[in-house]
Amino acid sequence: MSSPVLGIMTLYLNEHRALEERSIYRRMILEGRKRGLDIYVFTPADVHPGGKQIEAMVFHEEKGWSREWRSFPDLIFDRCRIQRNRRFQQLLAFREKYGHLLFLNRPLRNKWTIHQTLSEKANFREHLPETVLFQDMSDVNRMLKASSLVYLKPINGTGGRGILRVERSSSEANTVLVQGRDQKRRIITPRKVHLSRLGALLQHWNMKDKYLVQKGIQLQLPNGRVHDYRMLVQKNGEGQWELTGCAGRMGAEKSVTSNLHGGGQAVAMNRLMKQWIADEELRAEINTTAEKFGIDVASFLEDTYGDLCELALDLAIDKSGGIYLLEVNPKPAREVFARIGERDMYYKAITQPLEYALWVYRNRASRPVKQIRTTRLASNRTSALKKARKKR
């Protein structure tokens, strides 16, 4: 009997076919082989014009990476992140043409839509910082009147790109400090400006309908660096959501974000939280609440948007133990767990999608694709009807 085939779909980073997570994919291929799962890597650009074969990237320990023409896989693990180029357009075309195939995970929407979706559920609202879609400077000014700290975030941004931090001065009236990163993640020179000049400073960022205005949470440690927590929830080998792990992240000096790709540092969650919250009982309560929240969010988003197999939640925790969701990432990196020395957690982060893929193959691949899609659509329609009734 042949092994089930999992295709990991990604995007090249440039015209030289560079891949961002090649070492992770190599590890997944080897771990999959131990489990009887045949894995290869491909991008939409590797699909033959005839649409029946893929020029796949395969890995063998004895000869390394090579290319083989392969049939379409039984399952697809979509690892494609947003790019602003033709490669991303190829991805959109692939998802449209081959949407009938069995995907482990479907794409989520932008940050604004996700915020609105989660806001529909009462028990999520307390964990969502006040957020509006930027229309004009009145949105920023209104938020700054209510809060001394405001963040401006691209609705489709990743890795800290384009994020700005605007904070009212405590010593100079009508003055704000603007910090942040440009679209290439470079730290911009901090600037103090009068509120009347803030609009002119932000004008070239082209924010209308593309940015969120979000109430800030004070997250600066005694050393002046910002921090947050990266939680990874994944489906297990029984098709159930569970917590894989949570790690702390401390931003680089003068950075307004904690992203590792932007120079941030990974720190064990408990070690970092001790610097922030002294009460041991409160820390334990935070851990329990955060775990339940992460699993609830993943389940809700899957019910709303379709199949998912993993999500990363970026969490902020204030001094009183309040937990806030800063961002949901459907294509999470895993290196944060390797950097804090949690080998078992890192191993689990790599292998859980493989265990889940095998579960999906055993339980769903034998069903006709039409039946699978009909069931999902019926589920989504039922969910939509329930939401509509609640709104009445």
N, C-alpha and C positions, 0 to 999 in steps of 0.2 A: 504494500500500500504506500503510495507516495505521500510525502510530508506536505502539510498545509504550507502555503507560501504567503509571506507577509512582505508587502512592498512599503518601504519607508520613503515617503515622498517629501522632497525638500526643494530648495531653489539654489541655483548657483549664485555665488556672491559677485562674480564678474565674468568677463568673456573668456577667462582662462579656466573655467569650470572649477573654481575653488569652492570648497564646502566648509561651512562653519563648524560642524560638529562631527567631523570624520572619525575622530577617536572614539566618540560615543557610539557611533553606528558600528564601528568595528567590534566593540565590546558587545553590542546587542546581537550582532550576527553570530558571534562565538557562543554567547549564552543561549541564543535561540537554537543553535545546532544541538546543544546538549539536551534540549527539550523536544527535539523532533520537529522544530520549526525552521523552515527554509526562509531566509531573509535576504533581500537585496535592496539596494538604494537606487532611487531614480528621481528625475525631475520631469516636469511636463515637456521640457525641450528634448527629452530622450525618447519620446514616443515616435515610432515609425510613422511616416505620413499615411501609410495604409491603415493605421489605427489598430493593428492586431499584435504588434510586438513592441518591446521596450529594450533599448540598449542599456541594460542595467549595469550598475556597479556592484561587483561581488568581491568578497574577501575570503582568501584561503591562507591559513597560517604559513604554508610552505612557500607561497609565491606572492603574497600580499594582495593588493588591489588589482583587479582586471575588469574587463568589460565583456559581457555576453549578451547575445540576443535572447530575451526571455519572453514567455507569454505573460499576459496580465496576471497579477497576483490574486489570490483568493480574498485577501484583506488588504486595506491600505491604511497606513498610519501617517496622517497628514502632519508634517512638521514645518510647513511653509509659513514663514513670517512675512509681514507686509514689506514690500519694496515699492519704490516709485519708478518703475521702468517697464520695459516690454516683457521681462521675465514674469512679472506679476500678472500681466495681462494674459500670458500663456497659461498661468495657473487658473485664472478665472474661467478661461475657455475650457480647460481640462475638467474643472469641477462641473461645468454646465453639461459637457458632452458625456462624461462618465459618472454622473451623479447616481446612476442606478447601481454602481458597484458597491461592495460592502466596505464602508469606512468605519474605522474605530472611533473617529472623532470628526465632527462637523465644525465649520468655522463659526466663531462667535461674531457679535456685532461690535461697533465702536464703543468707546468708553461712555459716551453720553447715553446711547441706547441701553447699555448694560446698567448704568445708574438708574435710568427710568424704570427698567424692568424690575430691578431689585427693590426699588422704592414702592412698588405695588404691594409688597409683603410687609405687614406691620412690624413683625419681629426683626426685620432687617433694617428698618429705618433708623433705629438708634445707633447703628453701626456705620451709617453713611454720612460723611461730612457734607454740610450744606453745599450744593453744587448747582450752577446754572450754565447754560450754553451762552457763550459770549456773542452778543449782538452789537454792542457799542460800549464806550467807556463808562456809561452810566451803570452797567452791571458791575464793573470793577469798583467804582466809587461807592456804590451801594454796599458792596460786601466789605469794603474797607471801613465804612462807618460802623458796621456791626462787629467787625473783627479786626484786630491789629495786624493779623497775618493772613495773606491770601496767596494761593498758588494759581498760576495759569498753565494749563496743560493741553497739548495737542490731543484731539479726540482719537487719533490713530497713532500716536507716538509710542516708541519703544526705547528702552535703554536709557531713559532720562533725556532724550533729545528734545530740545525746544522748550524745556520746562523753566518757568520763571517764578521767582519768589519775591513777593512785594510786601514789605513790612513797614508799618508806620513808625516813625521815630518817636521815642519816648521823651526826647529832650528838645526837639525842634518842631514847632507847630507846622502842620500842613506839609510835612516832608516825609518822603518814603525812601527806603533803601531797596534797590532793585538788583537782584542777583540771579544767576541761572546758568543754563548751558544752551549753546546754539544747536543747529540741526546736525552737526558733526560731533556732538557731545563735548565740545570744548567749553571750558569754564569761561564765561564772559566777565569782563572787568566790572566789579560792583560799582553802582552809581547811586549817589544821593540826588534826588530831584524833588522839586516842589510839585505838589499834587496837580497844579495847573499845567505842568509840563509832562506829566506821565503819559498822556494820550499821544503826544508827539513822539515820545521815546518808543512807544510800542507800535507805532503806525506801520513800520516796515515789516512787522511780524505777520501781517496778513491773517488776522485772527477770526474774522467774522465767520460764524458757523463751523469753524475748524478748531476752536479752543474751548476749554472748560474754565470757568472761574470757580475756584473751590476754597472754602474756608480752611485756613491752615491750622495745623495742630503743632504746638510747640514740642519739638523732638530733639532739641539740642542737649547733648550730654555735657557734663561739667567741663570736658575738654573742648567744647564748642562745636563738635561734629554732630551732624544729624544721624539718626538711626531709625531703623524699622525692622520688620520681621518678614521673612519669606516662608510661607507655609505651602507645602506640596500635598495635595490630596489626589489619590489615584484609585482607579478600579482594581480590584484584586482578582485572583484566579477563580473566584466564585461570582464575579460580576457585581460586587458590592463596593461602594465608596468607602475608603478608609484613609486615615492620616498616615502619610509616609514619614513626614518629619517637618520640623520647623527650625529655622536658623536665623540668627541675628545678622544684620548688616549695618556697618558703620561707614558713613560717607568719607570721602577724601577731604582733606583740609580745604576749606572755602567752597566745598560743593554743597548744592542745595538738595542733592539726591544721594541715595546710598548704593546705587547700582554698582555691581562689581566691575562691569565693563567700563565704568566711568572712574575707576580707581578706588572703589569702595573695598572695605575689608570684611571678611566673613568672621563671625564670632558665635560661639555656642550660645543658644538662646538664653539658657539660665544664667550663664556668666554675664551676658549683656544686660539682662533684666535686673540683676542684682545691683548694677550701677544706677538703675533708674527707680526701682521700687524696693524698699528695704523689707517690707512685710512679707514673710515667707508664705503665710496663708493666702494672702492676696495674690501672690505669684502663682500658687497652685490653682486658685480659682480662675485666674486669667487663662492658664493652660487648658483647663477643662472647657471653659466657655468658648475659647478660640477654636478648639478642635470641633466641637459641635457646630459652631457657626460655619466653619469651612466646609464640612460635609453637607450641611443644609443648603449652602449656596450652590455647591456643585450639583446636587440633586435637582434643585429648582431650575438652574440654567439648562441642565440637560432636558428636563421636561419641557422647557420653553423652546429651545433651539435645535434639539436633536442630539444624536449620539455624541458623547464625550468619553474620554478615558482618563484624562488628568487635567488638573488646573493648579496654577500657582496663585495664591492670594498674598498680596503685599499688605501687611497690617501695621497700623500705628497704634501704640498704646500710650495713653496719657498718664500723668502722674497719679491719678485716682483709680487707674485700672480700666478705664474705658477703652474699648477695642473699636478701631475704625478701619474700614476697608478702603485702601488707597487705590487699588487697581486689581483687576483680574487678568491673568495671563494664561491663555489656552495653549501656548507652545513654550512651556517653561524649560529653562536650563537647569542642570542638576549639580553644577560644580560647586555650589555653595556648601553642599554637604561634604564633598571631598576636602574643601579648604578648611573646614572646622575639624577634620580628622574623624568624622563619623562614617567609617568604612561600611558598616552594616546598612546604615541609612542610604548611603550612596549606591550600594549594590541593589538595594530594594528599589530605589528610584529608577534604576536602569532596567531591572527585570520585571517589575510589575506590569508594564504595558505588554510584555511578552506573555506573561501568565494570562492576562486578560484577553489577548488575541486568541490564545488557544481555547479559552472558555467560549468566546464568541464563535469561533469556528465550529466547536462541538455542538453548540446550542442553537446557532442561527444559520450557519452556512448551508445546512441541509434544506432549509426552507426556501421556497422560491423568492427571488428578489422582489417580485411584485407584491408578495404577501408581506414581506418585511417593511417595504415602503408604505403599504396601505395601513399596516398596524401603527407605524410611526405617525402617519398623517392623522389617523383616527385619534391617536393619543393627544396630538397637538391640538386638534379641533376640540376635544373634550376639555383640555386645559384652558383653551381660549374661552369656551362657553362658561366654565366655572368662574373665570376672571370677570367676564361680562356681567354675570349674575351678581357678583360681589359689588360691582360698581353701581348697580341699580339701587 
